Amino acid sequence: MHILLIGATGRNGTLVLTEALTRNHTITALVRDPTTTSTTLPPHKNLTLLKGSPLSLQDLLSAMQTPTAPDAIIITLNPRRLTDSPFSALDPNTPPALLHDSVSNTLQAIKTLNLPRAPKLVINSMQGAGASSKSLIFPLRTLFNHTNMKHTLDDHNAVDALFRADSNGGDAVGKDVDWVLVRPPMLTEGESLPVKVYDDEGSGVCWMPKITRRSVAGFMVDAVEKDDWNRSAPVITN
């Protein structure tokens, strides 16, 4: 399969890239500057690097035709922060709605190109967004809503809304594509481990779930290859 990867230089994105290449998929990675990615994204015969931004519709249109139309699009974007802590303030250069605007542009590009078959979207979301907020214990829910995490959570919720019918029953913006919103909880380092998959509400998830980044990467590529989770937002844990 051919995959367009948006967010390839991030901590999750590089692992998704490695996993997809290991499975012999071809990848086009849309990156800010291909000349600075040689250490994080080493050359590979199945990898095409393309300079651009998901905030540019024109860049996305180009990426979706280089070298060919994708079968799937994986988005692993995460807002840049001043430190590695998820509770750190956002980098002042980070667009306030990076995730929503990037996904919205991606949907618009798919519509504009009118491909014979729309690519599936697999998006790195987070536990706590959408219906999965019910699976958070109260202290975490409070923390997410009253710290710098709120900005990221609001952005993920805005992405979620793109794939849901509006309050008046109107069609979702993303109604014509298959999609999977992957909702991991606290991320840890380590090897890929068996993944437990829960429903959109995270029913049955333990109080303080965790998952390794490599496990998330493996599941996201699984979601490209399989139709098991199409049009759903599963919470995943180890």
C-alpha positions as CSV (number, residue, x, y, z in Angstrom):
1,M,0.0,0.0,0.0
2,H,1.1,3.6,-0.5
3,I,0.7,5.8,2.6
4,L,1.0,9.6,3.0
5,L,2.4,10.3,6.4
6,I,1.9,13.7,8.0
7,G,3.9,14.3,11.2
8,A,6.8,11.9,10.3
9,T,9.5,13.7,12.2
10,G,7.6,13.5,15.6
11,R,8.3,10.9,18.2
12,N,5.2,8.8,17.2
13,G,5.6,9.6,13.5
14,T,9.1,8.3,13.2
15,L,8.0,5.0,14.8
16,V,5.0,4.8,12.4
17,L,7.3,5.4,9.5
18,T,9.7,2.6,10.6
19,E,6.9,0.2,11.2
20,A,5.3,0.9,7.8
21,L,8.6,0.6,5.9
22,T,9.3,-2.7,7.8
23,R,6.0,-4.0,6.4
24,N,7.1,-3.0,2.9
25,H,4.6,-0.2,2.4
26,T,5.7,2.8,0.3
27,I,5.6,6.2,2.1
28,T,5.4,9.9,1.1
29,A,6.3,12.0,4.1
30,L,5.3,15.6,4.1
31,V,7.9,17.5,6.1
32,R,8.9,21.1,6.8
33,D,12.4,20.7,5.5
34,P,13.7,17.5,3.9
35,T,17.3,18.7,4.2
36,T,17.3,18.5,8.0
37,T,15.7,15.1,8.4
38,S,18.6,12.8,7.5
39,T,19.1,11.6,11.0
40,T,15.5,11.1,11.9
41,L,14.4,9.9,8.5
42,P,17.3,8.0,6.9
43,P,17.0,7.4,3.1
44,H,15.0,4.4,2.0
45,K,14.0,3.1,-1.4
46,N,10.3,3.1,-0.3
47,L,10.4,6.6,1.2
48,T,9.7,9.9,-0.7
49,L,10.3,13.1,1.3
50,L,8.3,16.2,0.2
51,K,8.7,19.7,1.5
52,G,5.4,21.3,2.7
53,S,2.9,21.9,5.4
54,P,-0.5,20.3,6.1
55,L,-1.7,23.8,6.7
56,S,-1.3,24.5,3.0
57,L,-4.0,23.0,0.8
58,Q,-1.7,23.2,-2.2
59,D,1.1,21.3,-0.5
60,L,-1.4,18.5,0.4
61,L,-2.7,18.3,-3.2
62,S,0.9,17.9,-4.3
63,A,1.7,15.3,-1.6
64,M,-1.4,13.2,-2.6
65,Q,0.0,12.9,-6.1
66,T,3.7,12.3,-5.3
67,P,4.6,9.8,-6.6
68,T,1.0,8.4,-6.7
69,A,-2.3,8.8,-4.9
70,P,-2.2,7.2,-1.4
71,D,-4.3,4.3,-0.2
72,A,-4.2,5.7,3.3
73,I,-3.1,8.9,5.1
74,I,-1.7,8.6,8.6
75,I,-1.6,11.8,10.7
76,T,0.6,11.9,13.8
77,L,0.8,15.6,14.4
78,N,1.2,17.0,17.8
79,P,1.5,20.7,18.8
80,R,5.0,21.8,19.7
81,R,5.5,22.7,23.3
82,L,8.3,24.5,25.2
83,T,9.4,21.3,26.8
84,D,8.7,17.5,26.3
85,S,6.1,17.6,29.1
86,P,2.5,17.3,27.8
87,F,1.5,20.0,30.4
88,S,4.1,22.5,29.1
89,A,2.9,25.7,27.4
90,L,2.6,25.6,23.7
91,D,5.5,26.9,21.6
92,P,4.4,30.4,20.5
93,N,5.0,29.4,16.9
94,T,2.5,26.6,17.1
95,P,-0.8,27.3,15.3
96,P,-3.7,27.3,17.8
97,A,-5.7,24.7,15.7
98,L,-2.9,22.7,14.1
99,L,-4.7,19.4,14.2
100,H,-8.1,20.5,13.2
101,D,-6.9,22.7,10.4
102,S,-4.5,20.0,9.1
103,V,-7.2,17.4,9.0
104,S,-9.8,19.8,7.5
105,N,-7.3,20.6,4.8
106,T,-6.7,17.0,4.2
107,L,-10.4,16.3,3.7
108,Q,-10.6,19.2,1.4
109,A,-7.7,18.0,-0.7
110,I,-9.3,14.5,-1.0
111,K,-12.5,16.1,-2.2
112,T,-10.7,18.4,-4.7
113,L,-8.8,15.5,-6.3
114,N,-11.9,13.4,-6.5
115,L,-9.8,10.2,-6.5
116,P,-11.4,7.0,-7.7
117,R,-11.2,5.7,-4.1
118,A,-10.8,8.1,-1.2
119,P,-7.8,7.2,1.0
120,K,-8.5,6.1,4.6
121,L,-7.5,8.5,7.3
122,V,-5.8,7.1,10.4
123,I,-5.3,9.8,13.0
124,N,-3.3,9.8,16.2
125,S,-5.8,11.2,18.8
126,M,-5.8,10.8,22.6
127,Q,-7.8,9.3,25.3
128,G,-10.1,11.9,26.7
129,A,-11.2,13.3,23.4
130,G,-14.7,12.8,22.2
131,A,-16.7,10.0,23.8
132,S,-13.6,8.6,25.5
133,S,-13.7,11.4,28.1
134,K,-16.0,9.1,30.0
135,S,-13.1,6.7,30.5
136,L,-10.9,9.2,32.3
137,I,-10.9,9.2,36.1
138,F,-12.1,12.4,37.6
139,P,-8.6,13.8,38.6
140,L,-7.3,13.3,35.1
141,R,-10.4,14.8,33.5
142,T,-10.0,17.9,35.8
143,L,-6.3,18.1,34.9
144,F,-6.9,17.9,31.2
145,N,-9.5,20.7,31.4
146,H,-7.6,23.1,33.6
147,T,-4.0,22.9,32.4
148,N,-2.2,23.5,29.2
149,M,-3.5,20.1,28.0
150,K,-6.8,21.8,27.4
151,H,-5.5,23.4,24.2
152,T,-4.6,20.0,22.8
153,L,-7.8,18.3,24.0
154,D,-9.9,21.1,22.4
155,D,-8.0,20.6,19.1
156,H,-8.6,16.8,19.2
157,N,-12.3,17.4,19.9
158,A,-12.5,19.7,16.9
159,V,-11.0,16.9,14.8
160,D,-13.5,14.5,16.2
161,A,-16.3,16.8,15.2
162,L,-15.2,16.7,11.6
163,F,-16.3,13.0,11.4
164,R,-19.5,13.3,13.4
165,A,-22.9,14.5,12.3
166,D,-23.6,18.0,13.7
167,S,-26.1,18.7,16.4
168,N,-28.8,19.4,13.8
169,G,-28.3,16.0,12.1
170,G,-26.3,17.5,9.3
171,D,-23.7,15.4,7.5
172,A,-20.1,15.2,8.8
173,V,-17.4,16.9,6.8
174,G,-15.6,13.6,6.6
175,K,-18.6,11.5,5.7
176,D,-17.2,10.3,2.4
177,V,-13.9,8.7,3.8
178,D,-13.1,5.8,6.0
179,W,-11.3,7.0,9.2
180,V,-9.9,5.7,12.5
181,L,-9.2,8.1,15.4
182,V,-6.7,6.2,17.5
183,R,-6.9,7.2,21.2
184,P,-3.9,6.1,23.3
185,P,-3.6,7.1,27.0
186,M,-0.3,7.9,28.7
187,L,2.5,7.2,26.4
188,T,5.7,5.4,27.5
189,E,8.9,4.3,25.9
190,G,9.7,0.7,25.3
191,E,9.1,-2.1,22.8
192,S,5.9,-2.9,21.0
193,L,3.6,-4.9,23.3
194,P,0.2,-6.6,22.8
195,V,-2.6,-4.0,22.4
196,K,-6.0,-4.1,24.1
197,V,-8.7,-2.3,22.0
198,Y,-11.7,-0.7,23.7
199,D,-14.8,1.0,22.2
200,D,-15.1,4.7,21.5
201,E,-16.1,5.4,25.2
202,G,-13.1,3.4,26.5
203,S,-15.5,1.1,28.4
204,G,-13.6,-1.1,30.8
205,V,-10.3,0.7,30.6
206,C,-8.3,0.6,33.9
207,W,-7.8,3.8,36.0
208,M,-4.3,4.7,34.9
209,P,-3.7,3.0,31.5
210,K,-0.5,3.3,29.6
211,I,0.8,2.2,26.2
212,T,4.2,2.3,24.5
213,R,4.8,4.5,21.5
214,R,5.9,1.6,19.5
215,S,2.6,-0.2,20.3
216,V,0.7,2.8,19.1
217,A,2.7,2.9,15.9
218,G,2.0,-0.8,15.2
219,F,-1.7,-0.3,15.8
220,M,-1.9,2.6,13.5
221,V,-0.4,0.6,10.6
222,D,-2.7,-2.2,11.5
223,A,-5.6,0.2,11.2
224,V,-4.4,1.1,7.7
225,E,-4.2,-2.6,6.7
226,K,-7.4,-3.8,8.3
227,D,-11.0,-2.6,8.2
228,D,-11.8,-3.7,11.8
229,W,-11.9,-0.2,13.2
230,N,-13.2,1.9,10.3
231,R,-15.3,4.9,11.3
232,S,-14.5,4.4,15.0
233,A,-12.3,6.0,17.7
234,P,-10.9,3.1,19.7
235,V,-9.1,3.6,23.0
236,I,-6.0,1.4,23.0
237,T,-3.8,0.3,25.9
238,N,-1.2,-2.3,26.7
